[in-house]
């Protein structure tokens, strides 16, 4: 077993050393530049409230997906970006393995059985798929720690161990807080659901009151520890598209898993390999709502399923509860295909705020941890599998062989994992009726080998060398009109190449997002995160409905100087160079507005559509005009005023304005109600200008204007977090101080 751990640890060294990093989709297009921006701001002594280069400026700290408040962010101070980035993805494997083993041990499993359960968890297709997401993998890895802490609380309460209960409450509070700080609210909610199931299976009338009090205290501590993230997210939610425009039923259930995807339990990638483009690549778009699948595979492993079928005995309340939880989560994973899905939609999606169906498989993978450990323990003790179970196992093996024959992969690597899985299942069947006790290190090793072989295409798709620096172009902002899809429909028409080769193009062709690493921002994110400004998203949607000629004015107002597009653009866009033979081109756009301008003629329009229409009118002058939401009308005369930027940072502007007439200072940042402004030290309320930018009303005269992101919520959250951490330390110290001092055992040969 030690040799297996050593091999797995050695396999993580290239990732932890930054020699390879995840470069698939969001990892390279969103999280790499966001992490680079966070690092730059931290090293400059600024707090990363805002990503200034993302879609005219979008939240960093307030967006939980970026995990700014998780402790590993501190590594950005001292480590190169590739190393810190790689560590963030290596960490979930270590935490997931140790946490799952710890949870299984807390449930009473022996060491070898717990090891098998931990291997089955971290090498399941569900976990590996989630690991490619910056936040989901870490949140899922922390979940077993939370559940292990929960079990310890119950054990200490049942034993009337006051000191032990305090320590267990402190541990649960700490891991619960880290779970929230990991930045995947859906995983945190699923962990809470599974914890509730586990609580229901353990509560007794005798201990209900004490258990409830302990859990309430642990929950409070977790919320205090995570208070900075909670406060920062609450600050941006009122202006976000997730709050203003909740997902409709079709979108919220867009990751539903049709029953055909159960084939993945035998063949991890029955619709093509995720690491290839072209004929051997992914072609199952119809089963994934015609988009790149959110989870590549739901594969749990045939040896894992065989172990459960042969040796699971859900007779006790706890084991039965986990089995029900796993089955219920798998059922809910079918999403819109579940009877009554529309009635369940408001509850399961939190009124359209989350996309939920396939994520229920996270809960399936978690619930199987104690079940696999219990089954492996029975095998180790030499228990026999019942005849009916053996027959069921044989039926599954035969069915798996039929499925494999029907979905026979086209490549040797694709065949390796499924073939090993069926062989391992047959081996388990051969052992099922043997009465002699067995230890199970070989079982953990076998599960590891099978699942690694099954998931190798995932690692080949996700991992590559760190991305190159993007070209340095002197621009204010870029606009991307390139469809970024490594797996477009019609794979036969796509050049045959590794997926990682496609994402290597991000540095030279797909760089409107990645370019923020070199200082160039981008405007109007084509797929904005739910935490981004809804005003910014609304402008983008209106622009997409118009011909390119009609977009130029709006792009200039947003400071766009260049466009990267895979379609031919008309004037006034001017082609600069071809970035790729497929037709990806770089265009320039003259006349972009500066980041800071002053408008003395203000036009009011009742709707966003009307705002954009006023921009296109012949009399509109960006140097002197701005359009605001309100009752139609115009006030003021056009006067050219050149504001002077005294200091400009990601979330801070100091400017001097000398104007003969009142007007609005417009800063090229996306508007959020979190912005605060002062004129000569006097607070004023910023306003929404030109549909999505920050405006500050300024009276006539000479003034100094300061615009900054409100730090108050994060400061309050930080203070609460300190209180929570001090409370955790106090609980530990009190419990340790009350513990009786252990005497060292006396040697039999001592005098």
DRENTOR-868310 format. One line per 8 residues: number of its first residue (from 0); their letters; for each residue x, y, z of C-alpha. Coordinates in Angstrom, 2 decimals. Last residue first. Example, Ala and Ser with C-alpha at 12.3 -4.5 7.8 and 13.67 -1.06 7.14 Angstrom:
1	sa	13.67:-1.06:7.14 | 12.30:-4.50:7.80
This chain:
750	xxxxxxxx	13.93:-0.91:37.42 | 12.79:-0.79:33.82 | 12.81:-4.08:31.90 | 9.05:-4.27:31.26 | 9.24:-0.74:29.96 | 6.78:1.74:31.46 | 4.18:3.30:29.21 | 4.29:7.11:29.15
742	xxxxxxxx	1.58:8.64:31.26 | -1.11:10.55:29.49 | -2.08:13.91:30.89 | -5.83:14.18:31.35 | -7.49:16.34:28.73 | -8.94:19.61:30.02 | -6.21:21.69:28.43 | -6.61:19.92:25.13
734	xxxxxxxx	-10.36:20.58:25.08 | -9.87:24.20:26.09 | -7.09:24.71:23.57 | -9.07:23.18:20.71 | -12.18:25.19:21.47 | -10.12:28.36:21.81 | -8.37:27.75:18.50 | -11.72:27.35:16.75
726	xxxxxxxx	-13.07:30.48:18.46 | -10.00:32.40:17.34 | -10.62:31.19:13.78 | -14.25:32.32:13.94 | -13.38:35.74:15.34 | -10.74:36.14:12.63 | -13.34:35.20:10.04 | -15.75:37.78:11.46
718	xxxxxxxx	-13.08:40.46:11.06 | -12.38:39.34:7.53 | -16.07:39.45:6.68 | -16.29:42.99:8.02 | -13.27:43.97:5.95 | -14.75:42.19:2.93 | -18.07:44.01:3.31 | -16.37:47.42:3.87
710	xxxxxxxx	-13.98:47.31:0.91 | -16.22:49.36:-1.39 | -14.61:49.53:-4.82 | -13.14:52.94:-5.46 | -13.81:56.15:-7.36 | -12.03:59.35:-6.31 | -12.71:62.72:-7.88 | -10.67:65.88:-7.43
702	xxxxxxxx	-12.52:69.01:-8.45 | -12.12:72.27:-10.34 | -15.42:73.89:-11.24 | -18.82:72.79:-12.48 | -20.51:69.94:-10.63 | -19.51:66.25:-11.09 | -21.90:63.33:-11.51 | -19.85:60.08:-11.46
694	xxxxxxxx	-20.40:57.42:-14.14 | -19.36:53.78:-14.19 | -20.09:51.88:-17.41 | -22.87:49.52:-18.53 | -25.59:51.27:-20.53 | -23.86:54.51:-21.40 | -23.53:55.52:-17.75 | -24.89:53.78:-14.65
686	xxxxxxxx	-24.48:56.11:-11.67 | -21.98:56.64:-8.87 | -23.41:58.05:-5.60 | -21.53:60.94:-4.03 | -19.38:61.07:-0.90 | -17.56:64.37:-0.14 | -13.75:64.17:-0.12 | -13.27:66.67:-2.94
678	xxxxxxxx	-15.73:64.55:-4.93 | -16.03:61.05:-3.52 | -17.20:57.86:-5.19 | -18.15:54.32:-4.17 | -18.53:51.31:-6.46 | -20.27:48.25:-4.99 | -23.46:49.14:-6.91 | -21.71:47.69:-9.93
670	xxxxxxxx	-20.99:49.37:-13.27 | -18.44:47.86:-15.61 | -15.32:50.01:-15.82 | -14.41:52.51:-18.54 | -14.78:55.56:-16.33 | -17.30:58.27:-17.26 | -17.15:61.62:-15.43 | -20.60:63.13:-15.71
662	xxxxxxxx	-21.44:66.78:-16.22 | -21.63:70.24:-14.68 | -20.24:73.08:-16.73 | -17.03:75.12:-16.84 | -14.97:71.96:-16.12 | -11.71:71.23:-14.36 | -11.55:67.55:-13.49 | -8.80:65.81:-11.52
654	xxxxxxxx	-8.80:62.04:-11.23 | -8.19:59.32:-8.68 | -9.39:55.87:-9.73 | -9.36:52.63:-7.76 | -10.44:49.05:-8.43 | -7.83:47.77:-10.86 | -5.67:50.84:-10.55 | -5.65:54.39:-11.86
646	xxxxxxxx	-3.90:57.33:-10.30 | -3.87:61.03:-11.18 | -6.08:60.60:-14.24 | -6.64:64.03:-15.77 | -10.07:64.85:-17.21 | -10.08:66.58:-20.62 | -13.19:68.70:-21.03 | -14.72:69.43:-24.43
638	xxxxxxxx	-18.04:71.22:-23.95 | -21.28:69.90:-25.45 | -24.27:71.73:-23.96 | -26.38:70.61:-21.03 | -29.61:68.64:-20.76 | -31.35:66.18:-23.06 | -34.67:64.39:-22.68 | -36.35:61.05:-22.26
630	xxxxxxxx	-37.14:60.00:-18.71 | -34.26:57.99:-17.31 | -31.28:55.79:-18.13 | -28.18:57.75:-19.04 | -26.54:58.59:-22.37 | -23.17:60.37:-22.42 | -21.85:63.15:-24.59 | -18.72:65.32:-24.88
622	xxxxxxxx	-15.93:63.18:-26.35 | -18.35:60.42:-27.43 | -20.21:62.85:-29.76 | -23.81:61.91:-30.60 | -25.30:64.08:-33.35 | -25.40:61.30:-35.95 | -27.45:58.97:-33.78 | -25.81:55.61:-33.04
614	xxxxxxxx	-25.29:56.31:-29.35 | -28.94:57.30:-29.03 | -29.95:53.82:-30.28 | -27.73:52.20:-27.64 | -29.54:54.07:-24.88 | -32.93:53.29:-26.47 | -32.20:49.56:-26.34 | -31.13:49.99:-22.71
606	xxxxxxxx	-34.46:51.55:-21.90 | -35.95:54.94:-20.91 | -33.36:57.25:-22.55 | -31.72:60.35:-21.07 | -29.17:62.47:-22.91 | -26.43:64.28:-21.04 | -24.27:66.97:-22.62 | -21.34:67.76:-20.34
598	xxxxxxxx	-19.61:64.39:-20.71 | -16.12:63.77:-19.30 | -13.82:60.96:-20.40 | -11.61:58.33:-18.79 | -10.58:55.01:-20.35 | -10.05:56.82:-23.69 | -12.63:56.36:-26.44 | -11.70:54.18:-29.41
590	xxxxxxxx	-11.35:56.06:-32.70 | -9.84:53.38:-34.90 | -10.80:49.72:-34.88 | -8.15:47.12:-35.65 | -8.76:43.59:-36.88 | -6.96:40.32:-35.99 | -8.00:37.31:-38.02 | -9.01:33.70:-37.40
582	xxxxxxxx	-9.76:32.23:-40.84 | -8.80:28.57:-40.52 | -5.30:29.58:-41.67 | -4.67:31.08:-38.22 | -3.74:34.53:-36.93 | -4.22:36.47:-40.14 | -3.07:40.05:-39.83 | -4.19:43.64:-39.38
574	xxxxxxxx	-7.62:43.64:-41.00 | -9.39:46.99:-40.68 | -12.79:47.31:-39.04 | -14.62:50.45:-40.26 | -15.30:48.67:-42.56 | -16.49:45.08:-42.97 | -15.46:42.03:-40.93 | -14.71:38.58:-42.40
566	xxxxxxxx	-15.52:35.87:-39.87 | -13.23:34.07:-37.40 | -12.83:37.19:-35.29 | -10.28:38.89:-33.03 | -11.22:42.54:-32.63 | -8.93:45.44:-31.77 | -9.25:48.96:-30.33 | -12.17:48.45:-27.96
558	xxxxxxxx	-12.44:51.30:-25.44 | -16.02:50.58:-24.38 | -17.21:53.72:-26.23 | -15.41:52.47:-29.32 | -17.25:49.16:-29.14 | -20.58:50.93:-28.89 | -19.83:53.08:-31.94 | -18.59:50.11:-34.00
550	xxxxxxxx	-21.54:47.83:-33.43 | -23.74:49.15:-36.23 | -21.18:48.27:-38.92 | -20.97:44.76:-37.51 | -24.63:44.03:-38.10 | -26.87:44.01:-35.00 | -28.23:41.16:-32.86 | -24.84:40.54:-31.26
542	xxxxxxxx	-24.81:44.13:-30.04 | -28.01:43.66:-28.07 | -26.61:40.57:-26.37 | -23.36:42.30:-25.48 | -25.20:45.24:-23.96 | -27.23:42.86:-21.76 | -24.08:41.10:-20.55 | -22.49:44.36:-19.44
534	xxxxxxxx	-25.66:45.34:-17.61 | -25.82:41.89:-15.98 | -22.40:42.45:-14.48 | -20.51:39.20:-13.93 | -21.26:36.68:-11.18 | -23.11:34.35:-13.54 | -19.97:34.08:-15.64 | -20.03:35.75:-18.99
526	xxxxxxxx	-20.01:33.67:-22.16 | -19.36:36.18:-24.94 | -17.44:38.46:-22.59 | -18.20:42.02:-23.62 | -14.80:43.73:-23.61 | -11.21:42.50:-23.29 | -8.22:43.75:-21.39 | -4.63:43.99:-22.53
518	xxxxxxxx	-2.07:43.85:-19.72 | 0.13:40.92:-20.66 | -1.80:38.35:-18.60 | -5.00:40.09:-19.70 | -4.17:38.67:-23.11 | -5.59:35.32:-22.03 | -9.10:36.66:-22.37 | -8.83:38.27:-25.83
510	xxxxxxxx	-6.15:35.62:-26.49 | -7.78:32.99:-28.67 | -5.23:33.37:-31.44 | -1.62:33.44:-30.20 | -1.81:32.36:-26.56 | -5.02:30.35:-26.94 | -3.51:28.35:-29.80 | -2.06:25.99:-27.23
502	xxxxxxxx	-5.67:25.12:-26.57 | -5.92:23.28:-29.88 | -2.70:21.39:-29.23 | -4.16:20.22:-25.91 | -7.06:18.72:-27.83 | -4.67:16.44:-29.68 | -4.95:16.62:-33.48 | -7.11:15.40:-36.36
494	xxxxxxxx	-8.38:18.49:-38.19 | -12.15:18.87:-37.76 | -14.48:17.92:-40.61 | -14.90:14.33:-39.38 | -15.77:15.71:-35.94 | -19.11:17.07:-37.18 | -20.11:19.12:-34.16 | -17.37:21.18:-32.59
486	xxxxxxxx	-15.16:19.63:-29.89 | -12.40:22.09:-29.01 | -14.93:24.89:-29.01 | -13.92:28.53:-28.75 | -16.10:30.36:-31.26 | -14.13:33.46:-32.13 | -15.77:36.88:-31.83 | -13.46:38.21:-29.15
478	xxxxxxxx	-13.25:41.92:-28.45 | -10.01:43.51:-27.36 | -9.37:46.45:-25.06 | -6.99:49.37:-24.66 | -4.44:48.21:-27.14 | -0.70:48.16:-27.73 | -0.31:44.52:-28.73 | 1.93:42.23:-26.72
470	xxxxxxxx	1.58:38.71:-28.06 | 0.27:36.22:-25.48 | 2.70:34.57:-23.06 | 2.92:30.85:-23.63 | 0.61:28.48:-21.81 | 2.02:26.14:-19.15 | 2.84:22.68:-20.58 | -0.11:20.37:-20.98
462	xxxxxxxx	-2.73:18.59:-18.91 | -6.48:18.44:-19.41 | -6.95:16.26:-22.51 | -4.18:13.76:-21.72 | -5.45:13.56:-18.15 | -8.95:12.81:-19.40 | -7.68:10.22:-21.89 | -5.97:8.42:-18.95
454	xxxxxxxx	-9.29:8.05:-17.14 | -10.00:4.40:-17.89 | -6.38:3.30:-17.43 | -6.20:5.18:-14.14 | -9.48:3.60:-13.08 | -8.27:0.07:-13.76 | -4.85:0.53:-12.14 | -6.28:2.23:-9.04
446	xxxxxxxx	-8.99:-0.41:-8.58 | -6.38:-3.15:-8.84 | -4.09:-1.43:-6.34 | -6.93:-0.96:-3.87 | -7.93:-4.61:-4.31 | -4.35:-5.86:-3.94 | -4.19:-4.11:-0.58 | -7.28:-6.15:0.34
438	xxxxxxxx	-6.47:-8.66:3.06 | -8.23:-11.92:2.60 | -10.21:-14.26:4.82 | -10.93:-17.71:3.35 | -14.55:-18.51:2.42 | -14.28:-18.12:-1.38 | -17.67:-17.50:-3.00 | -16.97:-13.96:-4.26
430	xxxxxxxx	-13.36:-14.51:-5.25 | -14.09:-15.62:-8.81 | -16.69:-12.88:-9.12 | -14.07:-10.33:-8.09 | -11.77:-11.57:-10.85 | -14.56:-11.28:-13.41 | -15.07:-7.65:-12.33 | -11.34:-6.99:-12.70
422	xxxxxxxx	-11.36:-8.43:-16.23 | -14.38:-6.29:-17.13 | -12.59:-3.18:-15.90 | -9.33:-4.09:-17.64 | -11.20:-4.28:-20.95 | -12.97:-0.96:-20.28 | -9.66:0.78:-19.49 | -7.62:-0.55:-22.41
414	xxxxxxxx	-10.13:-0.05:-25.21 | -9.83:3.74:-25.41 | -6.04:3.50:-25.36 | -6.13:1.03:-28.23 | -8.27:3.31:-30.36 | -11.65:2.86:-32.07 | -13.59:2.10:-28.92 | -16.06:-0.82:-29.06
406	xxxxxxxx	-19.44:0.68:-28.23 | -21.49:-2.41:-29.17 | -18.84:-4.87:-28.00 | -18.34:-2.90:-24.80 | -22.07:-2.87:-24.14 | -22.28:-6.64:-24.69 | -19.30:-7.24:-22.40 | -20.83:-4.98:-19.75
398	xxxxxxxx	-24.07:-6.94:-19.94 | -22.14:-10.19:-19.41 | -20.30:-8.71:-16.44 | -23.53:-7.28:-15.02 | -25.28:-10.64:-15.37 | -22.35:-12.36:-13.64 | -22.61:-9.85:-10.79 | -26.34:-10.50:-10.49
390	xxxxxxxx	-25.66:-14.25:-10.37 | -23.06:-13.63:-7.68 | -25.52:-11.51:-5.73 | -28.17:-14.21:-5.93 | -25.65:-16.79:-4.69 | -24.76:-14.67:-1.68 | -21.27:-13.21:-1.45 | -19.15:-14.86:1.16
382	xxxxxxxx	-17.42:-13.07:3.99 | -13.66:-13.49:4.16 | -12.96:-10.58:6.49 | -11.20:-8.70:3.68 | -14.25:-9.07:1.42 | -16.44:-7.68:4.16 | -14.08:-4.73:4.61 | -14.14:-4.01:0.88
374	xxxxxxxx	-17.94:-3.78:1.03 | -17.85:-1.42:4.03 | -15.23:0.80:2.38 | -17.20:0.88:-0.87 | -20.35:1.95:0.99 | -18.49:4.52:3.09 | -17.13:6.23:-0.08 | -20.19:5.60:-2.29
366	xxxxxxxx	-22.06:8.62:-0.92 | -19.33:10.92:-2.21 | -19.39:9.66:-5.79 | -23.19:9.87:-5.89 | -23.09:13.37:-4.39 | -20.83:14.56:-7.19 | -23.24:12.84:-9.54 | -25.84:15.39:-8.47
358	xxxxxxxx	-23.76:17.82:-10.49 | -25.32:16.42:-13.66 | -28.65:18.08:-12.90 | -27.91:21.47:-11.30 | -27.54:24.68:-13.20 | -27.83:27.32:-10.49 | -29.76:30.54:-9.87 | -33.02:29.48:-11.50
350	xxxxxxxx	-35.26:29.64:-8.46 | -32.78:27.81:-6.26 | -32.18:25.32:-9.09 | -33.47:22.28:-7.19 | -36.39:24.10:-5.59 | -37.59:26.06:-8.62 | -37.07:23.02:-10.91 | -38.98:20.44:-8.87
342	xxxxxxxx	-42.34:21.23:-10.54 | -40.69:21.28:-13.95 | -38.98:17.95:-13.23 | -42.25:16.21:-12.37 | -41.10:12.93:-13.92 | -37.30:12.97:-14.24 | -36.06:13.60:-17.80 | -35.49:17.29:-17.00
334	xxxxxxxx	-32.72:16.39:-14.61 | -31.40:12.84:-15.01 | -29.01:13.69:-12.17 | -32.00:13.60:-9.84 | -32.05:9.80:-10.22 | -28.31:9.50:-9.54 | -28.77:11.67:-6.43 | -31.61:9.47:-5.18
326	xxxxxxxx	-29.60:6.28:-5.71 | -26.56:7.67:-3.91 | -28.64:9.06:-1.03 | -30.57:5.79:-0.68 | -27.29:3.87:-0.49 | -25.89:6.35:2.02 | -28.98:5.99:4.20 | -28.84:2.18:4.03
318	xxxxxxxx	-25.23:2.24:5.21 | -26.14:4.48:8.13 | -29.33:2.71:9.13 | -27.79:-0.76:9.16 | -28.86:-3.47:6.71 | -27.19:-2.00:3.65 | -25.08:-5.12:3.01 | -22.72:-4.34:0.12
310	xxxxxxxx	-20.52:-7.30:-0.75 | -21.31:-8.52:-4.25 | -23.11:-5.57:-5.83 | -20.88:-3.00:-4.16 | -17.66:-4.78:-5.13 | -18.92:-5.17:-8.68 | -19.70:-1.46:-8.90 | -16.18:-0.62:-7.73
302	xxxxxxxx	-14.59:-3.22:-10.04 | -16.65:-1.78:-12.93 | -15.44:1.77:-12.33 | -17.37:4.89:-11.35 | -17.63:6.34:-14.87 | -19.81:9.46:-15.00 | -17.63:10.90:-17.74 | -16.77:14.15:-19.43
294	xxxxxxxx	-18.69:16.34:-17.02 | -19.91:19.65:-18.41 | -20.09:18.17:-21.89 | -19.14:20.50:-24.74 | -22.40:21.63:-26.23 | -25.18:20.07:-28.24 | -27.38:19.26:-25.24 | -24.90:16.63:-24.09
286	xxxxxxxx	-26.55:13.54:-25.57 | -26.92:15.19:-29.00 | -23.29:16.33:-28.82 | -21.89:12.82:-28.62 | -19.08:13.30:-31.14 | -15.94:13.56:-29.01 | -12.73:12.76:-30.84 | -11.65:9.73:-32.86
278	xxxxxxxx	-12.84:11.27:-36.16 | -11.27:14.69:-35.47 | -10.10:16.11:-32.18 | -8.58:13.97:-29.47 | -8.19:14.22:-25.70 | -11.89:13.76:-24.93 | -12.05:10.38:-26.68 | -15.17:9.54:-28.63
270	xxxxxxxx	-18.80:8.88:-27.88 | -18.40:5.79:-25.66 | -15.94:7.60:-23.39 | -15.88:5.84:-20.02 | -17.05:2.51:-21.45 | -18.77:0.37:-18.81 | -20.29:2.93:-16.43 | -20.39:5.30:-19.40
262	xxxxxxxx	-23.28:3.28:-20.84 | -25.35:4.99:-18.15 | -25.21:7.96:-20.53 | -28.08:6.49:-22.53 | -30.35:7.29:-19.57 | -30.14:10.98:-20.41 | -28.04:13.15:-18.08 | -29.35:16.69:-17.64
254	xxxxxxxx	-26.75:19.43:-18.11 | -29.16:21.92:-19.65 | -31.54:21.69:-16.71 | -30.98:25.31:-15.64 | -30.96:26.37:-19.29 | -34.28:24.76:-20.25 | -35.95:25.71:-16.96 | -35.03:29.38:-17.23
246	xxxxxxxx	-31.80:30.56:-15.59 | -32.22:33.56:-13.33 | -31.86:36.99:-14.94 | -31.31:39.54:-12.18 | -29.60:37.30:-9.63 | -27.42:35.17:-11.90 | -26.96:38.16:-14.21 | -25.17:39.97:-11.43
238	xxxxxxxx	-25.97:43.44:-10.10 | -27.63:42.34:-6.83 | -25.06:39.51:-6.44 | -21.95:41.70:-6.18 | -21.89:42.46:-2.44 | -23.31:39.06:-1.44 | -20.27:37.48:-3.06 | -17.84:39.63:-1.09
230	xxxxxxxx	-19.68:38.98:2.18 | -19.85:35.21:1.71 | -16.21:35.09:0.66 | -15.07:37.10:3.68 | -17.41:35.16:6.04 | -15.97:31.71:5.25 | -14.48:31.21:8.74 | -17.59:32.74:10.32
222	xxxxxxxx	-19.92:30.50:8.31 | -17.92:27.43:9.34 | -18.01:28.48:13.00 | -21.79:28.93:12.87 | -22.19:25.50:11.28 | -20.00:23.91:13.97 | -22.09:25.58:16.70 | -25.34:24.38:15.13
214	xxxxxxxx	-23.90:20.88:14.77 | -22.94:20.74:18.45 | -26.33:22.05:19.57 | -28.18:19.56:17.36 | -26.06:16.69:18.68 | -26.69:17.70:22.29 | -30.45:17.84:21.74 | -30.72:14.67:19.68
206	xxxxxxxx	-28.60:12.53:22.00 | -31.22:10.41:23.78 | -33.80:10.58:21.01 | -31.30:9.22:18.55 | -29.87:10.90:15.50 | -27.53:8.85:13.36 | -29.36:8.17:10.09 | -30.94:11.63:10.02
198	xxxxxxxx	-27.51:13.18:10.50 | -26.10:11.23:7.55 | -28.95:12.39:5.32 | -28.41:15.98:6.50 | -24.70:15.62:5.73 | -25.58:14.45:2.22 | -27.73:17.56:1.72 | -25.05:19.84:3.17
190	xxxxxxxx	-22.46:18.23:0.90 | -24.77:18.90:-2.03 | -25.07:22.55:-1.01 | -21.29:22.91:-0.74 | -20.91:21.27:-4.15 | -23.37:23.78:-5.60 | -21.62:26.73:-3.92 | -18.28:25.95:-5.58
182	xxxxxxxx	-15.75:28.47:-4.25 | -13.25:26.56:-2.14 | -14.05:29.07:0.62 | -17.30:27.26:1.42 | -15.51:23.93:1.87 | -12.80:25.70:3.87 | -15.46:26.88:6.31 | -16.92:23.39:6.65
174	xxxxxxxx	-13.44:22.02:7.20 | -12.80:24.45:10.06 | -16.25:24.08:11.65 | -16.05:20.29:11.53 | -12.65:20.32:13.20 | -13.78:22.73:15.92 | -16.90:20.64:16.56 | -14.77:17.49:16.79
166	xxxxxxxx	-12.39:19.13:19.28 | -15.30:20.30:21.40 | -16.94:16.89:21.26 | -13.71:15.21:22.37 | -13.63:17.36:25.48 | -17.28:16.64:26.26 | -17.10:12.89:25.62 | -20.70:11.79:26.23
158	xxxxxxxx	-19.94:8.75:24.04 | -22.88:9.58:21.79 | -21.65:13.17:21.56 | -18.13:12.05:20.66 | -19.35:9.67:17.98 | -21.77:12.21:16.55 | -19.09:14.90:16.29 | -16.68:12.42:14.74
150	xxxxxxxx	-19.21:11.55:12.03 | -19.60:15.24:11.13 | -15.83:15.71:10.97 | -15.58:12.81:8.53 | -18.36:14.39:6.49 | -16.52:17.71:6.27 | -13.25:15.98:5.40 | -15.06:13.94:2.75
142	xxxxxxxx	-16.29:17.21:1.12 | -12.85:18.80:0.81 | -12.00:16.96:-2.40 | -15.34:17.95:-3.96 | -14.63:21.62:-3.22 | -11.15:21.34:-4.70 | -12.38:19.66:-7.86 | -15.25:22.11:-8.29
134	xxxxxxxx	-13.19:25.31:-7.92 | -10.65:25.34:-10.74 | -12.59:22.90:-12.88 | -10.47:20.05:-14.26 | -10.92:18.26:-10.93 | -14.62:17.80:-11.62 | -13.85:15.35:-14.41 | -11.36:13.50:-12.22
126	xxxxxxxx	-13.95:13.25:-9.44 | -16.78:11.94:-11.63 | -14.49:9.64:-13.59 | -13.58:7.92:-10.36 | -9.90:8.08:-9.49 | -10.30:10.14:-6.33 | -13.26:8.13:-5.00 | -12.26:4.54:-5.82
118	xxxxxxxx	-8.80:5.21:-4.41 | -10.31:6.52:-1.16 | -12.66:3.54:-0.89 | -9.76:1.12:-1.39 | -7.71:2.90:1.26 | -10.61:2.72:3.70 | -10.79:-1.04:3.14 | -7.07:-1.40:3.81
110	xxxxxxxx	-7.20:0.74:6.96 | -10.22:-0.94:8.53 | -13.60:0.76:8.22 | -15.39:2.17:11.27 | -17.25:5.17:9.85 | -14.39:7.40:10.99 | -12.04:5.20:8.96 | -14.16:5.75:5.84
102	xxxxxxxx	-14.14:9.50:6.46 | -10.36:9.57:6.92 | -9.78:7.55:3.76 | -12.04:9.92:1.84 | -10.20:12.91:3.30 | -6.72:11.53:2.57 | -7.60:10.74:-1.05 | -9.57:13.93:-1.71
94	xxxxxxxx	-7.01:16.17:-0.01 | -4.13:14.70:-2.00 | -5.99:14.67:-5.29 | -7.50:18.10:-4.64 | -4.06:19.66:-3.97 | -2.58:18.79:-7.34 | -4.88:21.29:-9.08 | -4.07:24.32:-6.88
86	xxxxxxxx	-0.43:23.19:-6.82 | -0.30:23.49:-10.60 | -1.47:27.11:-10.48 | 1.01:28.03:-7.77 | 3.79:26.37:-9.77 | 2.78:27.90:-13.10 | 2.41:31.37:-11.48 | 5.84:31.44:-9.89
78	xxxxxxxx	5.72:30.98:-6.12 | 6.15:33.50:-3.28 | 3.19:35.86:-3.21 | 0.98:33.57:-5.31 | 1.26:30.97:-2.55 | -1.05:33.15:-0.46 | -3.90:32.15:-2.78 | -3.54:28.65:-1.27
70	xxxxxxxx	-5.52:29.85:1.77 | -8.87:30.06:-0.09 | -10.05:33.67:-0.13 | -9.49:34.26:-3.84 | -11.33:31.08:-4.83 | -11.89:32.23:-8.44 | -15.27:30.52:-8.76 | -16.48:32.40:-5.66
62	xxxxxxxx	-16.78:35.64:-7.68 | -16.65:38.44:-5.12 | -12.87:38.37:-4.91 | -12.45:38.71:-8.66 | -15.32:40.89:-9.79 | -15.51:42.18:-13.37 | -13.82:44.98:-15.31 | -14.66:45.99:-18.88
54	xxxxxxxx	-15.15:42.30:-19.83 | -12.20:40.99:-17.86 | -9.15:43.26:-17.95 | -9.78:45.05:-14.67 | -10.29:41.84:-12.64 | -11.67:43.40:-9.47 | -11.42:43.08:-5.70 | -7.90:41.71:-5.83
46	xxxxxxxx	-6.42:43.52:-2.79 | -3.53:45.72:-3.80 | 0.05:45.55:-2.47 | 1.64:45.26:-5.92 | 2.43:41.60:-5.25 | -1.22:41.00:-4.48 | -2.33:42.80:-7.64 | 0.02:40.88:-9.93
38	xxxxxxxx	-0.88:37.53:-8.35 | -4.61:38.14:-8.69 | -4.15:39.14:-12.33 | -2.15:35.99:-13.04 | -4.79:33.91:-11.27 | -7.51:35.51:-13.38 | -5.43:34.95:-16.53 | -5.05:31.22:-15.70
30	xxxxxxxx	-8.63:30.90:-14.49 | -10.50:32.09:-17.56 | -9.17:30.84:-20.90 | -6.55:28.39:-19.61 | -8.57:26.56:-16.96 | -11.92:27.43:-18.53 | -11.15:25.38:-21.68 | -8.48:22.73:-20.96
22	xxxxxxxx	-5.03:23.97:-20.01 | -4.48:22.09:-16.77 | -0.84:22.54:-15.75 | 2.41:20.78:-16.58 | 5.91:21.60:-15.35 | 4.29:23.64:-12.57 | 6.14:21.77:-9.83 | 2.90:20.51:-8.29
14	xxxxxxxx	1.81:19.17:-11.67 | 5.13:17.50:-12.46 | 5.19:16.04:-8.90 | 1.69:14.56:-8.96 | 2.72:11.20:-10.44 | 5.35:10.83:-7.73 | 2.59:11.04:-5.12 | 0.61:8.30:-6.88
6	xxxxxxx	3.68:6.06:-7.02 | 4.43:6.66:-3.36 | 0.86:5.90:-2.35 | 0.96:2.63:-4.26 | 4.31:1.69:-2.67 | 2.88:2.37:0.77 | 0.00:0.00:0.00
